[in-house]
Each structure stands twice: as structure tokens, then as C-alpha cells.
Amino acid sequence: MKKNERIDRIIGLDVWRGIAIILMIFANSSAYILAKPHYTFMRLIFSHAAPIFIFLSGYSYMISIDVKKKKKEKYINGFYLILTAALIDLFIWQIIPFLTFDVLYIISLGMIF
């Protein structure tokens, strides 16, 4: 990228991305920091965190890719993301890779297909 080249940002997309990240943080930590039982409204809101995050990731990926980029490079990026997700499962969560249906697996499969 040239030094003086300006990157146009979609502000609405950035706002929704920030909201999705905040929702994911609250949704994933609510079991540890909030008293039970959880309210139905909170569960309804938090259940939308992952679908919003996945949709925005896919949309951001599609508008950011270079049309002239080789297909091989796109597949390699998807496989690297699958590998990263598997290594996170194996070494951080200490579970068998591909045993869960995590966000990184969904995003990487979306990149490949």
C-alpha cells in the first residue's frame, strides 16, 4: 500500500463489529460474573452475539479480499485459520480438535468454501 493512499472505512460496519465484540465478551463471561438464573432477555441478546460476529466476519472478509488474488492464497488463509483453531483447542482448552463447533472453525470453513 502506498504511504499516502487512503483507506475508506465503513463506519457502520465498525460500530456493529464493536457491538458484536462487546456482546461476545459479555456472553462468554456472563456464566462466571452474573448471578443465576440468567434473565430470558439477556439470554436472548447474548445468543445473537455469535451469529452477528460470524456474519460481520464473513462480510468484512468478502469486501476486503482482492479480486485478483490467487485462489490458492485464499485457501491457504482458510487452512491456516483452521490450524489455529485446532491448536487453540488442543493446547489452550486441552480438548480434541474439531470436537466443538467454534466460531473460528465456522469462519475458516466459510473462507474455504
Phi and psi in degrees as GROMACS dihedral restraints (atoms count N, CA, C in turn):
[ dihedral_restraints ]
;  ai    aj    ak    al  type     phi  dphi    fc
    3     4     5     6     1   -71.0    20    10
    4     5     6     7     1   152.5    20    10
    6     7     8     9     1   -64.1    20    10
    7     8     9    10     1   -38.2    20    10
    9    10    11    12     1   -97.3    20    10
   10    11    12    13     1     8.7    20    10
   12    13    14    15     1   -75.7    20    10
   13    14    15    16     1   131.3    20    10
   15    16    17    18     1   -94.6    20    10
   16    17    18    19     1   134.6    20    10
   18    19    20    21     1   -98.8    20    10
   19    20    21    22     1   121.0    20    10
   21    22    23    24     1   -80.6    20    10
   22    23    24    25     1   128.7    20    10
   24    25    26    27     1  -107.2    20    10
   25    26    27    28     1   147.3    20    10
   27    28    29    30     1   -97.3    20    10
   28    29    30    31     1   103.9    20    10
   30    31    32    33     1   -61.0    20    10
   31    32    33    34     1   -41.8    20    10
   33    34    35    36     1   -59.9    20    10
   34    35    36    37     1   -39.6    20    10
   36    37    38    39     1   -65.8    20    10
   37    38    39    40     1   -39.7    20    10
   39    40    41    42     1   -64.7    20    10
   40    41    42    43     1   -38.5    20    10
   42    43    44    45     1   -65.4    20    10
   43    44    45    46     1   -46.9    20    10
   45    46    47    48     1   -64.2    20    10
   46    47    48    49     1   -35.5    20    10
   48    49    50    51     1   -64.3    20    10
   49    50    51    52     1   -41.6    20    10
   51    52    53    54     1   -63.8    20    10
   52    53    54    55     1   -41.8    20    10
   54    55    56    57     1   -62.6    20    10
   55    56    57    58     1   -42.6    20    10
   57    58    59    60     1   -63.8    20    10
   58    59    60    61     1   -39.2    20    10
   60    61    62    63     1   -65.6    20    10
   61    62    63    64     1   -44.0    20    10
   63    64    65    66     1   -63.1    20    10
   64    65    66    67     1   -43.5    20    10
   66    67    68    69     1   -61.7    20    10
   67    68    69    70     1   -40.7    20    10
   69    70    71    72     1   -64.1    20    10
   70    71    72    73     1   -40.2    20    10
   72    73    74    75     1   -64.3    20    10
   73    74    75    76     1   -48.0    20    10
   75    76    77    78     1   -65.7    20    10
   76    77    78    79     1   -40.1    20    10
   78    79    80    81     1   -64.8    20    10
   79    80    81    82     1   -41.2    20    10
   81    82    83    84     1   -77.9    20    10
   82    83    84    85     1   -22.7    20    10
   84    85    86    87     1  -103.3    20    10
   85    86    87    88     1    -4.9    20    10
   87    88    89    90     1   -64.4    20    10
   88    89    90    91     1   -32.0    20    10
   90    91    92    93     1   -65.3    20    10
   91    92    93    94     1   -24.6    20    10
   93    94    95    96     1   -97.5    20    10
   94    95    96    97     1   -27.5    20    10
   96    97    98    99     1  -109.4    20    10
   97    98    99   100     1   -15.6    20    10
   99   100   101   102     1  -106.4    20    10
  100   101   102   103     1   146.2    20    10
  102   103   104   105     1   -72.1    20    10
  103   104   105   106     1   147.9    20    10
  105   106   107   108     1   -90.1    20    10
  106   107   108   109     1   153.4    20    10
  108   109   110   111     1   -80.2    20    10
  109   110   111   112     1   150.2    20    10
  111   112   113   114     1   -79.5    20    10
  112   113   114   115     1   141.0    20    10
  114   115   116   117     1   -69.0    20    10
  115   116   117   118     1   147.7    20    10
  117   118   119   120     1   -61.1    20    10
  118   119   120   121     1   -38.3    20    10
  120   121   122   123     1   -63.0    20    10
  121   122   123   124     1   -42.8    20    10
  123   124   125   126     1   -64.8    20    10
  124   125   126   127     1   -41.7    20    10
  126   127   128   129     1   -64.2    20    10
  127   128   129   130     1   -37.4    20    10
  129   130   131   132     1   -65.0    20    10
  130   131   132   133     1   -45.8    20    10
  132   133   134   135     1   -64.8    20    10
  133   134   135   136     1   -46.7    20    10
  135   136   137   138     1   -68.1    20    10
  136   137   138   139     1   -25.7    20    10
  138   139   140   141     1   -71.9    20    10
  139   140   141   142     1   -14.3    20    10
  141   142   143   144     1   -91.1    20    10
  142   143   144   145     1    -5.1    20    10
  144   145   146   147     1   -62.9    20    10
  145   146   147   148     1   -51.5    20    10
  147   148   149   150     1   -65.6    20    10
  148   149   150   151     1   -45.8    20    10
  150   151   152   153     1   -61.6    20    10
  151   152   153   154     1   -39.3    20    10
  153   154   155   156     1   -63.2    20    10
  154   155   156   157     1   -44.8    20    10
  156   157   158   159     1   -61.8    20    10
  157   158   159   160     1   -44.5    20    10
  159   160   161   162     1   -66.2    20    10
  160   161   162   163     1   -42.7    20    10
  162   163   164   165     1   -61.1    20    10
  163   164   165   166     1   -46.6    20    10
  165   166   167   168     1   -66.5    20    10
  166   167   168   169     1   -35.4    20    10
  168   169   170   171     1   -63.9    20    10
  169   170   171   172     1   -45.2    20    10
  171   172   173   174     1   -65.3    20    10
  172   173   174   175     1   -42.7    20    10
  174   175   176   177     1   -65.1    20    10
  175   176   177   178     1   -44.1    20    10
  177   178   179   180     1   -62.7    20    10
  178   179   180   181     1   -39.2    20    10
  180   181   182   183     1   -64.6    20    10
  181   182   183   184     1   -43.3    20    10
  183   184   185   186     1   -66.8    20    10
  184   185   186   187     1   -35.4    20    10
  186   187   188   189     1   -83.9    20    10
  187   188   189   190     1   -11.4    20    10
  189   190   191   192     1   -98.3    20    10
  190   191   192   193     1   -15.6    20    10
  192   193   194   195     1   -74.7    20    10
  193   194   195   196     1   150.0    20    10
  195   196   197   198     1   -86.5    20    10
  196   197   198   199     1   127.3    20    10
  198   199   200   201     1   -61.0    20    10
  199   200   201   202     1   -33.1    20    10
  201   202   203   204     1   -83.5    20    10
  202   203   204   205     1    -4.5    20    10
  204   205   206   207     1   -65.2    20    10
  205   206   207   208     1   141.1    20    10
  207   208   209   210     1   -67.1    20    10
  208   209   210   211     1   144.3    20    10
  210   211   212   213     1   -61.3    20    10
  211   212   213   214     1   -34.8    20    10
  213   214   215   216     1   -59.6    20    10
  214   215   216   217     1   -41.3    20    10
  216   217   218   219     1   -65.7    20    10
  217   218   219   220     1   -36.4    20    10
  219   220   221   222     1   -65.0    20    10
  220   221   222   223     1   -42.6    20    10
  222   223   224   225     1   -65.7    20    10
  223   224   225   226     1   -40.2    20    10
  225   226   227   228     1   -61.6    20    10
  226   227   228   229     1   -42.7    20    10
  228   229   230   231     1   -61.3    20    10
  229   230   231   232     1   -41.2    20    10
  231   232   233   234     1   -63.8    20    10
  232   233   234   235     1   -42.2    20    10
  234   235   236   237     1   -68.6    20    10
  235   236   237   238     1   -35.2    20    10
  237   238   239   240     1   -63.1    20    10
  238   239   240   241     1   -38.0    20    10
  240   241   242   243     1   -68.0    20    10
  241   242   243   244     1   -39.3    20    10
  243   244   245   246     1   -62.2    20    10
  244   245   246   247     1   -42.8    20    10
  246   247   248   249     1   -62.3    20    10
  247   248   249   250     1   -42.1    20    10
  249   250   251   252     1   -61.2    20    10
  250   251   252   253     1   -44.4    20    10
  252   253   254   255     1   -62.8    20    10
  253   254   255   256     1   -41.5    20    10
  255   256   257   258     1   -65.5    20    10
  256   257   258   259     1   -40.4    20    10
  258   259   260   261     1   -67.4    20    10
  259   260   261   262     1   -35.9    20    10
  261   262   263   264     1   -63.1    20    10
  262   263   264   265     1   -45.3    20    10
  264   265   266   267     1   -61.5    20    10
  265   266   267   268     1   -43.5    20    10
  267   268   269   270     1   -70.8    20    10
  268   269   270   271     1   -49.0    20    10
  270   271   272   273     1   -95.1    20    10
  271   272   273   274     1   -32.7    20    10
  273   274   275   276     1   -89.8    20    10
  274   275   276   277     1   -53.2    20    10
  276   277   278   279     1   -85.4    20    10
  277   278   279   280     1   -14.7    20    10
  279   280   281   282     1    55.3    20    10
  280   281   282   283     1    47.8    20    10
  282   283   284   285     1  -126.6    20    10
  283   284   285   286     1   165.7    20    10
  285   286   287   288     1   -69.0    20    10
  286   287   288   289     1   130.3    20    10
  288   289   290   291     1   -59.7    20    10
  289   290   291   292     1   149.9    20    10
  291   292   293   294     1    68.0    20    10
  292   293   294   295     1    11.2    20    10
  294   295   296   297     1   -80.1    20    10
  295   296   297   298     1   -26.7    20    10
  297   298   299   300     1  -107.9    20    10
  298   299   300   301     1   173.8    20    10
  300   301   302   303     1  -116.3    20    10
  301   302   303   304     1    67.2    20    10
  303   304   305   306     1   -80.8    20    10
  304   305   306   307     1   164.9    20    10
  306   307   308   309     1   -62.7    20    10
  307   308   309   310     1   -41.1    20    10
  309   310   311   312     1   -64.1    20    10
  310   311   312   313     1   -36.6    20    10
  312   313   314   315     1   -63.7    20    10
  313   314   315   316     1   -42.9    20    10
  315   316   317   318     1   -64.5    20    10
  316   317   318   319     1   -45.2    20    10
  318   319   320   321     1   -63.7    20    10
  319   320   321   322     1   -44.7    20    10
  321   322   323   324     1   -65.8    20    10
  322   323   324   325     1   -39.5    20    10
  324   325   326   327     1   -66.0    20    10
  325   326   327   328     1   -35.3    20    10
  327   328   329   330     1   -64.7    20    10
  328   329   330   331     1   -36.4    20    10
  330   331   332   333     1   -67.2    20    10
  331   332   333   334     1   -37.0    20    10
  333   334   335   336     1   -75.4    20    10
  334   335   336   337     1   -44.7    20    10
